[in-house]
Amino acid sequence: MVLEIAGLSPDEESVYALLVSFGRAGAADLAERDGLTAERVAGVLESLAAKGLASPTDGTPRLYQAAPPDVALLPRLKRSAEALDLAQHEAARLIESYRDTMRRRDAGHLLQVITGAEALRQHLRQIQDAVREEMLWFCKAQYVAMPSGSNTEEYEALARGVRYRVLYEKAFFDDEGAVDNVVAGVRAGEVARAVPHLPLRLAIADRAVAVFPLVAGGPHGSPEEPTTAVVRDSNLLAALTALFERYWEDAVPLDVDDTGDLSGADGPAAPDALAPTDRRLLSLLVAGVADKAIASQMQLSRRTVQRRIQSMMERANAATRMQLAWQAARRGWL
């Protein structure tokens, strides 16, 4: 269900969506449409009221009115995002604690430490030569060992069917030739996204081996040599993979348009305005209202509703309606 991220149960989401569509209704009216018993719907309505998503009106029978989705849901979406950020920080703390504990026991059995740009370059080539299914990358600005465009192993792996998912931080595109190299990668089959900032450099092959810095070296040409870890199947590897997926979820997809230009490289757009009709439509969509009900509520054809939703998805670089909901919250559309 879409609104689980806002703390709603499936029954609460279903009843709230109906209540938004009705405007004002009682438990018996909603039960007829939802397939639940009137007693169950009454309990769900009380739960929605406790969460600030509905309010009872005076009179008999007792009726409820939905709180506006943009007022009731947006704060919950933001709190969910903040909770995920806190979980990320806690995971980073646990990774560091895990690393310290294992180092005290026997670090040699847990990870391999390599020093220097040349050794790092060789390991990155080796894991790409051996990868069979998927490579995951965090690409930060100013290369340390492998200049942008020099990773020929990626093209060889793509040619044999390996999937590449690559996250670029915004500053990466300031490097000379970086945009052209990303365009070439995307055209070859790389799936690329962008985020404002990445916490570290990272490469993960088949979710079985990861390469990441233990001590961050300076960019190419600086006196600091990178000290890098190669870690295999372990809780630490699982945490690094989860970190990648967390950033991937919120990243902006990068595409190559018909002219060969890269779109989406500037990261999430600044808040911009929607037309009033689209804003209202989006509020109903985020509330979980079905396309048919939205069309009826707004006196539009179902095809028009779907076309407007698709237009907003393209504008937000969202591949799914779930991504559109997240992007709408981040861009201030609700």
Secondary structure as the mmCIF struct_conf table of DSSP 4:
data_model
#
loop_
_struct_conf.conf_type_id
_struct_conf.id
_struct_conf.beg_label_comp_id
_struct_conf.beg_label_asym_id
_struct_conf.beg_label_seq_id
_struct_conf.end_label_comp_id
_struct_conf.end_label_asym_id
_struct_conf.end_label_seq_id
HELX_RH_3T_P HELX_RH_3T_P1 VAL A 2 ALA A 6
TURN_TY1_P TURN_TY1_P1 GLY A 7 GLY A 7
HELX_RH_AL_P HELX_RH_AL_P1 PRO A 10 PHE A 22
BEND BEND1 GLY A 23 GLY A 23
STRN STRN1 ARG A 24 GLY A 26
HELX_RH_AL_P HELX_RH_AL_P2 ALA A 27 ASP A 34
BEND BEND2 GLY A 35 LEU A 36
HELX_RH_AL_P HELX_RH_AL_P3 ALA A 38 ALA A 50
TURN_TY1_P TURN_TY1_P2 LYS A 51 GLY A 52
BEND BEND3 LEU A 53 LEU A 53
STRN STRN2 ALA A 54 THR A 57
BEND BEND4 ASP A 58 PRO A 61
STRN STRN3 LEU A 63 ALA A 66
HELX_LH_PP_P HELX_LH_PP_P1 ALA A 67 PRO A 68
HELX_RH_AL_P HELX_RH_AL_P4 PRO A 69 ALA A 72
TURN_TY1_P TURN_TY1_P3 LEU A 73 LEU A 73
HELX_RH_AL_P HELX_RH_AL_P5 LEU A 74 ASP A 106
HELX_RH_3T_P HELX_RH_3T_P2 ALA A 107 HIS A 109
TURN_TY1_P TURN_TY1_P4 LEU A 110 LEU A 110
STRN STRN4 LEU A 111 THR A 115
BEND BEND5 GLY A 116 GLY A 116
HELX_RH_AL_P HELX_RH_AL_P6 ALA A 117 ALA A 130
BEND BEND6 GLU A 133 GLU A 133
STRN STRN5 GLU A 134 CYS A 139
BEND BEND7 ALA A 141 GLN A 142
BEND BEND8 VAL A 144 MET A 146
TURN_TY1_P TURN_TY1_P5 SER A 148 GLY A 149
HELX_RH_AL_P HELX_RH_AL_P7 THR A 152 ALA A 159
TURN_TY1_P TURN_TY1_P6 ARG A 160 GLY A 161
STRN STRN6 ARG A 163 GLU A 169
HELX_RH_3T_P HELX_RH_3T_P3 LYS A 170 ASP A 174
BEND BEND9 ASP A 175 ASP A 175
TURN_TY1_P TURN_TY1_P7 GLU A 176 GLY A 177
HELX_RH_AL_P HELX_RH_AL_P8 ALA A 178 ALA A 188
TURN_TY1_P TURN_TY1_P8 GLY A 189 GLY A 189
STRN STRN7 VAL A 191 VAL A 195
BEND BEND10 PRO A 196 PRO A 196
BEND BEND11 PRO A 199 LEU A 200
STRN STRN8 LEU A 202 ALA A 205
TURN_TY1_P TURN_TY1_P9 ASP A 206 ALA A 208
STRN STRN9 VAL A 209 VAL A 215
HELX_LH_PP_P HELX_LH_PP_P2 ALA A 216 GLY A 218
BEND BEND12 PRO A 219 PRO A 219
TURN_TY1_P TURN_TY1_P10 HIS A 220 GLY A 221
BEND BEND13 SER A 222 PRO A 223
HELX_LH_PP_P HELX_LH_PP_P3 GLU A 224 PRO A 226
STRN STRN10 THR A 227 ARG A 232
BEND BEND14 ASP A 233 SER A 234
HELX_RH_AL_P HELX_RH_AL_P9 ASN A 235 ASP A 250
BEND BEND15 ALA A 251 ALA A 251
STRN STRN11 VAL A 252 PRO A 253
STRN STRN12 ASP A 255 VAL A 256
TURN_TY1_P TURN_TY1_P11 ASP A 258 THR A 259
BEND BEND16 GLY A 260 GLY A 260
STRN STRN13 LEU A 262 SER A 263
BEND BEND17 GLY A 264 GLY A 264
TURN_TY1_P TURN_TY1_P12 ALA A 265 ASP A 266
BEND BEND18 PRO A 268 PRO A 268
HELX_LH_PP_P HELX_LH_PP_P4 ALA A 269 PRO A 271
HELX_RH_AL_P HELX_RH_AL_P10 PRO A 276 VAL A 286
TURN_TY1_P TURN_TY1_P13 ALA A 287 GLY A 288
HELX_RH_AL_P HELX_RH_AL_P11 ASP A 291 MET A 298
TURN_TY1_P TURN_TY1_P14 GLN A 299 GLN A 299
HELX_RH_AL_P HELX_RH_AL_P12 ARG A 302 ARG A 315
TURN_TY1_P TURN_TY1_P15 ALA A 316 ASN A 317
BEND BEND19 ALA A 319 THR A 320
HELX_RH_AL_P HELX_RH_AL_P13 ARG A 321 ARG A 331
TURN_TY1_P TURN_TY1_P16 GLY A 332 GLY A 332
#
